[in-house]
Amino acid sequence: KRLKAPTMADAPAVTIRTRKFIKNALLQRRQMVVDVIHPGRANVSKAELQENLAKMHSVTDTTLVFLQGMQTQFGGGKTTGFCCIYDNLDAAKKFEMKYKLIRNGLAEKTESSRKQIKESKNRKKKVRGTGRRMAAHKAKKAAKG
């Protein structure tokens, strides 16, 4: 007999518990520590956790759920991380870091060569005072195309 490899659908159930829940009005978000208990599974994908947390906190758009710092306990079975659920898309775009927005699919990654990045950085270093902002803007334009 041949054994069928287990898939994610066959995997045992996952328990999600939240603690240290805070409603952060200044940043227009709810933030919490997330404990995921997953016996019999190596770990749980962030996409699956996003869906479950969105359902738990009655959020329609899963892209407003940001998970970070997920660490599996030694020996497996339990993972702990941090979660932010933004009230709206504008708040997420305003307060969340750019790389996290790209990761969640809310922003596009701009491709530029390593040399261009270094050249613009070195040009910025030479400018002092009030002209700094303008020079940074020119460097960005040059890097885009």
C-alpha positions in Angstrom: 0.0 0.0 0.0 1.1 3.5 -0.8 0.5 6.3 1.8 -0.9 9.5 0.6 1.1 12.6 1.6 -0.8 14.9 3.9 -2.0 18.2 2.4 -2.9 21.4 4.2 -6.6 20.5 3.9 -5.9 17.2 5.8 -3.9 19.0 8.5 -5.2 19.1 12.1 -7.1 22.2 13.3 -5.3 25.3 14.4 -6.2 27.3 17.5 -5.6 31.1 17.4 -5.6 33.1 20.7 -5.0 36.8 21.0 -3.7 38.6 24.0 -2.5 42.1 25.0 -5.2 43.5 22.8 -5.0 47.3 22.3 -7.2 49.7 20.3 -4.7 52.2 19.1 -6.8 55.3 18.1 -3.8 57.4 17.1 -2.6 54.9 14.5 -6.2 53.8 13.6 -5.6 50.2 14.3 -6.1 47.3 16.6 -2.9 45.6 17.8 -2.3 42.3 19.6 0.0 39.4 20.3 -1.1 36.3 18.5 -0.6 32.8 19.8 -1.1 30.0 17.3 -1.4 26.4 18.6 -0.8 23.9 15.8 0.0 20.4 17.1 0.9 18.0 14.3 1.8 20.8 11.9 5.2 22.4 11.3 3.7 25.9 11.1 0.8 27.8 9.7 1.0 30.1 6.6 0.6 33.9 7.2 -2.1 33.9 4.5 -4.2 31.4 6.5 -3.6 33.3 9.7 -4.7 36.6 8.0 -7.9 35.0 6.9 -8.7 33.6 10.3 -7.9 36.8 12.1 -9.9 38.8 9.7 -12.9 36.5 10.3 -12.4 36.7 14.1 -12.3 40.5 14.1 -15.0 40.9 11.4 -12.7 42.6 8.8 -13.8 42.2 5.2 -10.4 43.0 3.6 -7.5 40.6 4.6 -4.9 43.1 3.3 -5.6 45.2 6.3 -4.3 42.5 8.6 -0.5 42.7 9.1 1.4 39.9 10.8 5.0 40.1 11.8 7.6 38.5 14.0 6.1 35.0 13.9 8.4 32.7 15.9 7.8 29.0 16.4 8.6 27.7 19.9 11.4 25.1 20.1 9.8 21.6 19.7 7.0 23.0 17.5 3.3 23.1 18.2 3.1 26.8 19.1 3.9 30.0 17.3 3.8 33.5 18.6 3.8 36.8 16.7 2.4 40.3 16.5 -0.7 41.5 14.5 -2.0 44.9 13.5 -5.5 45.3 12.0 -6.0 48.7 10.4 -9.4 50.4 10.4 -9.1 51.4 6.7 -6.8 51.3 3.7 -5.6 54.9 4.0 -4.5 54.4 7.6 -2.5 51.2 6.6 -0.8 53.1 3.7 0.0 56.1 6.0 1.4 54.3 9.0 2.8 50.9 7.9 6.3 50.5 6.5 6.8 50.3 2.8 8.2 46.8 2.7 5.3 45.5 4.7 2.8 47.2 2.3 4.6 45.5 -0.6 4.5 42.1 1.3 0.7 42.5 1.8 0.1 43.6 -1.8 -0.8 47.2 -1.1 2.2 48.7 -2.9 4.4 47.9 -5.9 8.1 47.3 -5.5 10.2 49.8 -7.5 13.1 48.1 -9.3 16.3 50.1 -9.5 19.9 48.9 -9.8 22.3 48.8 -6.8 24.6 51.4 -8.6 21.7 53.9 -9.0 20.8 53.6 -5.4 24.4 54.2 -4.3 24.9 57.1 -6.6 21.7 58.9 -5.5 22.7 58.3 -1.8 26.2 59.8 -2.4 24.6 62.8 -4.2 22.3 63.4 -1.2 25.3 63.4 1.2 26.9 66.3 -0.7 23.8 68.6 -0.3 23.3 70.5 3.0 20.5 72.6 4.4 17.3 73.7 2.6 18.4 72.3 -0.8 18.4 68.8 0.7 14.7 68.0 0.0 15.0 69.2 -3.6 18.1 67.1 -4.2 16.4 64.0 -2.8 13.5 64.7 -5.1 15.8 65.0 -8.1 17.6 61.9 -7.2 14.3 59.9 -7.0 13.3 61.2 -10.4 16.7 60.2 -11.9 16.4 56.7 -10.4 12.8 56.2 -11.8 13.8 56.7 -15.4 
